[in-house]
Amino acid sequence: MKSRQEQRSEETQKLILESAANLFAKKGYDAVTIREIAKNAGCSHTAIYLYFRDKETLLHQLSLPPLHQLHQKLQAISKLDSLSPESKLKEISLEYMSFCLKNRSMYDVFFNAKSSRVDEKPELEVNQLRIEIFNLLKSIIQENLSISNEEQLLAFSRIYYYQLNGVLSTYSYQHEPHDLLMERLRPTFNLAIEILLLGFQEKLK
């Protein structure tokens, strides 16, 4: 059984993480200070350092678990032999969109706070995981198009990723329930993937 001190410690950590998540979602990661997080959590800013080394540690605590879960789901889809390359791309795209729309207030933090370029070696653990997710998406583009030129594959993968995030920016502020929104978007987004692949294939000719 946990002692009262252990329980208070866990409750304080939870409050700090909730405070950080709320402020990151409202103001953006860069604009939030440790003092603001502490004030919102009802503790001193020095108390935060008892549990979290710095603001980057808070970012990792909030981002890594959901991103790992997403990565595992995308990997599982990518390994399905029963799906054609195009079907894999559609299902992976929809899974990515579903994840982001379920986390509408935080997906920008999950993917963009302290982000680095995908063609550079990342230092932060969260950026390593973000790049692993991007590389998985890139591998499915490669599977669909069989591109031998790495620079061209990277360019096409970026265009595809821009399309994903363009859709998300369009719908991230809607209050429509997630399941209804995904059901409504699925046909149009699947068509968008088909058209995008046709455009890539035409460019490769």
BELUR-V702017 format. One record per residue. N is the residue number from 1. RES is the residue in one letter. D_FIRST is the distance of its C-alpha to the first C-alpha in Angstrom with 1 decimal. Layout:
# BELUR-V702017
n & res & d_first
N & RES & D_FIRST
N & RES & D_FIRST
This chain:
# BELUR-V702017
n & res & d_first
1 & M & 0.0
2 & K & 3.8
3 & S & 6.5
4 & R & 9.5
5 & Q & 11.6
6 & E & 9.7
7 & Q & 9.8
8 & R & 13.4
9 & S & 14.3
10 & E & 13.5
11 & E & 15.4
12 & T & 18.2
13 & Q & 18.6
14 & K & 18.9
15 & L & 21.4
16 & I & 23.4
17 & L & 23.7
18 & E & 24.8
19 & S & 27.2
20 & A & 28.6
21 & A & 29.1
22 & N & 30.9
23 & L & 33.1
24 & F & 34.0
25 & A & 34.9
26 & K & 37.1
27 & K & 38.7
28 & G & 38.4
29 & Y & 36.4
30 & D & 39.2
31 & A & 39.7
32 & V & 36.2
33 & T & 35.2
34 & I & 31.9
35 & R & 32.9
36 & E & 33.3
37 & I & 29.9
38 & A & 28.3
39 & K & 30.3
40 & N & 29.5
41 & A & 25.7
42 & G & 26.1
43 & C & 25.4
44 & S & 27.7
45 & H & 29.1
46 & T & 28.0
47 & A & 24.3
48 & I & 24.8
49 & Y & 25.8
50 & L & 22.5
51 & Y & 21.1
52 & F & 24.4
53 & R & 27.4
54 & D & 30.0
55 & K & 31.1
56 & E & 31.7
57 & T & 28.0
58 & L & 27.2
59 & L & 30.0
60 & H & 28.6
61 & Q & 25.0
62 & L & 26.7
63 & S & 29.4
64 & L & 28.5
65 & P & 26.1
66 & P & 28.7
67 & L & 31.6
68 & H & 30.2
69 & Q & 29.8
70 & L & 33.4
71 & H & 34.7
72 & Q & 33.4
73 & K & 35.0
74 & L & 38.2
75 & Q & 38.3
76 & A & 37.9
77 & I & 40.9
78 & S & 42.9
79 & K & 42.7
80 & L & 43.9
81 & D & 47.3
82 & S & 48.1
83 & L & 48.6
84 & S & 51.6
85 & P & 51.2
86 & E & 52.1
87 & S & 49.6
88 & K & 46.9
89 & L & 47.8
90 & K & 47.7
91 & E & 44.3
92 & I & 42.7
93 & S & 44.3
94 & L & 43.0
95 & E & 39.5
96 & Y & 39.6
97 & M & 41.1
98 & S & 38.5
99 & F & 35.7
100 & C & 37.3
101 & L & 38.2
102 & K & 34.7
103 & N & 33.7
104 & R & 36.8
105 & S & 35.5
106 & M & 33.9
107 & Y & 36.1
108 & D & 38.4
109 & V & 35.6
110 & F & 34.2
111 & F & 37.7
112 & N & 39.7
113 & A & 37.7
114 & K & 38.7
115 & S & 40.5
116 & S & 43.0
117 & R & 46.1
118 & V & 45.6
119 & D & 48.4
120 & E & 46.8
121 & K & 44.2
122 & P & 41.0
123 & E & 38.9
124 & L & 35.8
125 & E & 33.4
126 & V & 33.6
127 & N & 37.4
128 & Q & 37.2
129 & L & 35.4
130 & R & 37.8
131 & I & 40.7
132 & E & 39.3
133 & I & 39.3
134 & F & 42.8
135 & N & 44.0
136 & L & 42.8
137 & L & 44.8
138 & K & 47.7
139 & S & 47.7
140 & I & 48.2
141 & I & 51.1
142 & Q & 52.5
143 & E & 52.1
144 & N & 54.1
145 & L & 56.8
146 & S & 57.1
147 & I & 57.8
148 & S & 58.7
149 & N & 59.0
150 & E & 55.6
151 & E & 56.7
152 & Q & 57.8
153 & L & 54.6
154 & L & 52.6
155 & A & 54.9
156 & F & 54.6
157 & S & 50.8
158 & R & 50.7
159 & I & 53.0
160 & Y & 50.8
161 & Y & 47.7
162 & Y & 49.6
163 & Q & 50.4
164 & L & 46.8
165 & N & 45.8
166 & G & 48.9
167 & V & 47.9
168 & L & 44.4
169 & S & 45.9
170 & T & 48.1
171 & Y & 45.4
172 & S & 42.3
173 & Y & 43.1
174 & Q & 43.9
175 & H & 41.7
176 & E & 42.7
177 & P & 39.8
178 & H & 38.8
179 & D & 39.8
180 & L & 43.2
181 & L & 43.8
182 & M & 43.2
183 & E & 45.4
184 & R & 48.1
185 & L & 48.0
186 & R & 47.9
187 & P & 51.7
188 & T & 52.8
189 & F & 50.5
190 & N & 51.4
191 & L & 55.0
192 & A & 54.3
193 & I & 52.9
194 & E & 56.1
195 & I & 58.3
196 & L & 56.5
197 & L & 56.9
198 & L & 60.6
199 & G & 61.1
200 & F & 59.6
201 & Q & 61.7
202 & E & 64.8
203 & K & 64.1
204 & L & 63.8
205 & K & 67.3
